[in-house]
């Protein structure tokens, strides 16, 4: 099939599943990543990549992709289950959050297994000897303020390492290479102590203060000469913002987006070609973070700002994004008619069949809540048609259930029973036992 249609996403995911069953995780990951080349929002590829990373033991990265899939398709149970099993696996590996409290000022959300391994290898050369440990115990206490000025951003790292030393269970554990965690932590602290002593000798505090002022003055002089650097920084910040949201750190995502928004607003429009587009994107990011934090009114305002910005500056993609987000917020607020209005306006802007399937289904759910059975059935059938076109059995199941529910609402019980029977067949195909039991129960009730 791939020879006939090279790069077909569904075929790549199918082959990736086969590789994973065979235990060939390397090729499974390659196919999963290849399925996302043309469409980063292809949820089957996101799920397969997350599953492969989970099997490989990269729980943190797997969690990122489970969260991305969940954000795109919140109604799919498999993404929620993936998030839960990843979080459980991470806790089993490193302990519960109460046992290790991160207080990094830069907002560390997760540490990848690869990064941990790399850090461990780097710290091997700083592994302390017994004499070094004895010297460490005897060293005089340095003024924390002075040490903070000497270490700069690294001061938070040292404070974090010192807190880790208090966790006795963690200190007694070892890495895969057989190295004691205590030795690595002490090695890191020893290295930072040596660095601060070196910097103190090379450049005293008064010289460091003066250099910082000169650096700030230089940055101010060059500020208007390099707007491209600001754009690159903002775009890099957007990646960090998205990552923070993916790993369930909405507060951190919100703070980063607000800082980036403030930075770009200070620049003249003519110096930043994509300024309006970037501002809209940041308002969207802020709204998504507020939504995750449960601040629905604030999220609504942020997405409205994104919508107004898109209309004023003729940004079709941003307009589609804002309407989708507004609909989602309205739906969770129980404002179903407003959700319908936003999502129906978005329909002509939809490009992919997958997005159409989801959108028609959500509009149908809103009409069901509004007791408009006929409109709910119509949109359910539209969603089913799109799911059939895509060959997506999971969405065929959801759409068929929606049609059946609409038929029950309009008291067309015979048609509803037939629809539920079709849904039952779909649930068996995707091995959704919960849906299967629920459909059987409803069907038996209707037949009475």
N, C-alpha and C positions, 0 to 999 in steps of 0.2 A: 504493500500500500504506500509506503514511504517513497518507493521508486517512482510510483505514478504521481504522487503529490508530495514532493520533498518539503520537509518542514511542517507537515500537517500536525497541528497541536494535539488533537485527540489521539492520533496514532502514536505520537511521542510519549504521551502520558500512559497509554496502554502498554507500550514496550517497557517504559520505566517500571511499571508495576510488575511485569514479568521478571525483569532484572532483580528487583527487590525480593521477589519470592525465591529467586535462585541464590540470594545472598550477595549478588554483585552490586554493592552499594555505589561504587564509583560510576559505573555506567548508568545506573538508575538516576543518580544525581545529574549526570550530564544530560540525559533525555528530559528530565523535569525542567532543568534550566533552559534547554533549547525550546521547550514548549512555551516559554514565557518571552521569547525573543521579540515576537511581533506584537504581543499584547501582554503588558505587565499585569493587567487585571484579570487574566484568564484564571478563574478560581480553581479549576481542576489542576492546572499546573502548580498553583500556589500550594494546594493541599498535598499534591504528590511530592513536591520539594520538601515541605514540612515533615511529611511522613518519613522520607528518606533520611533527612537530617536527624530525626528522632531515633531511628534505628541505628544510625552511625554514632549516637551518643552526644551529638551537638545540640543539647536540649535548649540552650539559650537562643541559637539561631532558628531552631525549629519553632520556638515560641513566637519569634518575630513573624514568621510566615503564617502560622496559625492565626495570629492577630490580624494580619493584613487580609487574609481570607474572610475572617469573621466580620471585619469592617465592611467588606464588599458584599458579603452574603450573610447577614446576621441571623437569618432564619434557619440556616443549615446547622444541624446539631453536631455534625462531625467536626466542625471547627471549634465549637465550644468544648467538646470532649478532648480535642487535641490540646487546647489551652490548659485544661485541667490536668491531663496526664503529664504535660511538660512541667507545669508548676510543681506537681507532686514529685517528679523525678529530680528536679533541681533542689527541692527541699531535702529529699533523701540523700543527695550528694553533699550539700554544703550546710545542711541544718536549716532550721526555721528562721525567719527574719528576726525573731526575738533573741536568738542566740548570737547573731552577728549584725550589729547595727552600723550601717554605712552612714558617715556624716561628711562625705566629700562635698565641698562647697560647689563643685562644678556640676553636681547633679548626676552622678554615676548611676545608670539604670541597670546595666548588666555588664558582665565581663565574659567574653567568649572563651570557649575552651582553648582555641588556638592562641588567643592573646595571653591566657594564663600560662600556657606552656612556654611561649616565647619569653614571657617575663621571668619564668623560673630559670630558663637557660641563661638569661642575661645575669641573673642574680647569683649563679653558681660561682662566678669569679669573685664575688664579694662574700663568700661563705666565711664566717668568722672562726678563728682558731680559739682555743681555750684562753690563751693570753689576751686575745682581743675581747673576749667576754669579761675577763677579770678587769681589764682596763675600763670597759664600759660601765661596770658597776661602780668603779672608783671615780669616774669623771665628775667634775664639778657641775652643778646645775646652772644652765645658761638662762639668761633672762628671756622669757618667751617672746617678748616684743622684738628684741634684737634678733633672735633666731628666725622669727617670722619675716623680718626685713631681709635677712641673709638668704633664706630659702625661697622666698617669694611664693609662687604657686605650689612649689613642692612641700611647703609647710603643712598643707592639708593632708598630703600623702603620708608625711611622717606621723602626724597626729593619728591618722587612721591605723597605721602599722602599730603604733604604741597601744592603741585600744585593742587590737587583735591579740596582743600578748596576754591580755587578761582572760581570754577564752582558753581555759586549760585543755578542754577536749580537742579543740582545733589545733592547738600547739603540739599535742601528742600525735597527731595524724601525720601521714606521709604522702608524698606525691607518687605518681606511677613509677617514677625513676628511683623511688626509695629514699628520697631526700626528706628529712624532717621539716615540717612547715615552720617550726620554731627557728630552725637554722636559717631558712630563707628570710623570715621576718627580721631576725636579728641582723642578718647580712645587709638587708635593705636599710635598716636604721643606721647601721655602722657606716654604710656608704654615704648616706645623707649627712651624717655628722662630719665625716671627712670633707665633704663638699662645702659645708658651711664654714668649716675652719679654713679651707683653702680660699674661699671667696672673702673671708674676713681679712686674710693676709694680703690677698691681691688687690682688694678694693674695699676699704673701710666703709662704714655706714654713711658717713657724710659724703663720700665720693659717689656712692650708689644713689643717694637722693638727688645729687646734682645731675648725674647721668640720666635719671628718670625724667627730670624736668626738661633736659635738653632733648630727649627723645620725644616727649610730648610736644615741644615746640616744633620739632622737625615734622612730626605727623601733621600738625596744624598747618604748616607751610605747604605741605604736599597734598593736603586734603583735596583741594579743588583740581589738582593736576591729574588725579588717578581715579575717576569715577568707575572705571572698569573693575578696579580692585574691589570696590564696594559691592558691585553687582555680583562678582564671584563669591564674595563673602556671604551675601544674602542667599544666594542659591545653595551654597554649602550649608548654611543655617537651616534652609528648608528641609534638607536631607536629615539633619539632626532632629528637627521638629517632628518630622514624620516618624523617625525611628523611636523617639520618646513616646509618641502616641501608640505606636505598634506594640511596645512592651509595657503598656498600661502605666505610663508615667504622664498623665494628662497635665498635672501641675507644672512639671518641668517643661513640657511642650508649650504650655501657655506662656510661661515666663520668657522662653527663648523667642517665641513669635512676637511678643510685645516689644522685646529689646530690638529685634530686627526691624519691626515696623517703625519704631522711633528713629532708628538710624537712617532708614531710607527716606523718611518724611523730611529730614533736615536738608536734603539735597534738592537743588533746582530741577524742575521737570526736564529741561533741555539737556542736562548732563547725564541723565539716566534714561536711555531710550525706552526700556520696558517698565518704567516706574509704576504706571497705573496698573499694569497687569500684576506686578509683584505685590503691590499694596492690596489688591483684591485677593490674591492667593494667601497673603498673611492674615487678612481678616477671616478667610475661610478656615485657616488653620486654628486661629483663636476660637472660632465658633465650634469647631470639632472638639477642641480641648474642653471648652465649657460644657458641651453636650456630655462628654465622658464624665465630667465632674458633677453632673446633675444640675447644672445651672442653665435650665432650659430658656428662661426669659433672656438671659445675657447671650446665649447661643443664637437665639432668634434675631436679636439686634445685630450681631456680628454678621450673620448670613444675609440679612437685609442690606447691610452696608456693602457687602460683596456684590449683591444683586444690583444695587443702584450704580455702583462703580462699573459693572459690566454693561449695563444699559447705556450709561453716559458715554462710555468709550468704545462702544461697539465691539465687545469681546464675546463672541458666540460660545466658546468653550467655557469661559468663566460664567456666562449666563446659565448654561446647562448645569454646571456644577452647583451654583447657588440655588437654583430651583430644586434640585435633588435634595440638597441639605435642608432647605426650608421645609420641604414636604416631610422629611424624616422627623424634624423637630416638632412640627405641627401634629404629626401622627402620635408621637409620644406624649404630647400635651392633651391628647383627646380632641383636638380641633380637626376633625376628619374632613370637613368641607374645605377648609383652607389647604389641607394636605392635597386633596383632589385637585383644587385649582392650580396649585404649584406644579404638581406632577403632570397634569394634562397639558399645561403650557410647555412642558419639557418634551413631550412625545415627538414633535417634529424634529427635534435636535438629536434624538437617539440614533446612534450609528450601528451598534452591534446587536445581533439577535439576542445574545445573553442579557444585555441591558433591557431590551424590550420585554423579554420574558419576566424579569424581575419587576419592571415598572408596571406592566399591566396587572400583575398579581397584586402588587401593593395598592393600586387604585381600586381593584376589585374588593380587597379587604376593607378599604375605607367605605365603599358603598354598602358593604354588608353591615358595617357598624351603623351606617345611616339608615338602615332598614330599606334600602333601595335594592330589592332582590334582582330585578331585571338588569340593572346596570352592573351589579356584582357578577351575575352570570355571564353577561356579554364580555366583560373584561377577563373573567376566568377562562372563557373559551379562546380569547385572543392570546392569553398567556400560554394556554395549552398548545395552540397552533405554533407559536414561536418555539416552545420547548420541543415539539415534534420536529420542527425544521432543524433544530440544533442537535436533536438526538439525545437530549438530556433527560434521563429517566427520573432523576431526583425532582426536577422541576415539573415534569409531567405529573408526578404524584401530587405535588403541592397545588398545581392548577386544577387537577381533577377533583381534589377535595374541596377547593373553593367553589367549583361549579356545583358539586353535590350540596354544599351548605346553602348556596343560593336557591337551589331547587327545593330544599327543605323549607326555607324561609317563605317561598311562594306556594308552599303546600303541594308541590308536584312530587309526591312521595315515590311513585313508581320510577320516575326518571332519576330521582335521587338515589334509590337503591341500585339502579344500573350503574350510575356514576361511582358509587361507593365500591361496587364490585370491581370496576376497572381500577380504582385507586388501590384496592387490595392486591390486585395482580402486580401493580407497580411497586408497592411496598415490599412484596416478596422478592422482587428483582433486586432491590437495593438493600435487602436484609434489614429493613427498618421495623424491628419487632414492636416497638412502642406504637408506631402508626398502625401496624397491622392489628394489634389488639384493640386499639381505639376504634378503627373502622369496623371490625367485627361486632363490637358492642353496639355501635350506632346502627348498623345494618339490622341486627336482631331486634333492636327497639322499634325501628321503622316497620319491620315486617309484622310486628304484633298489631 
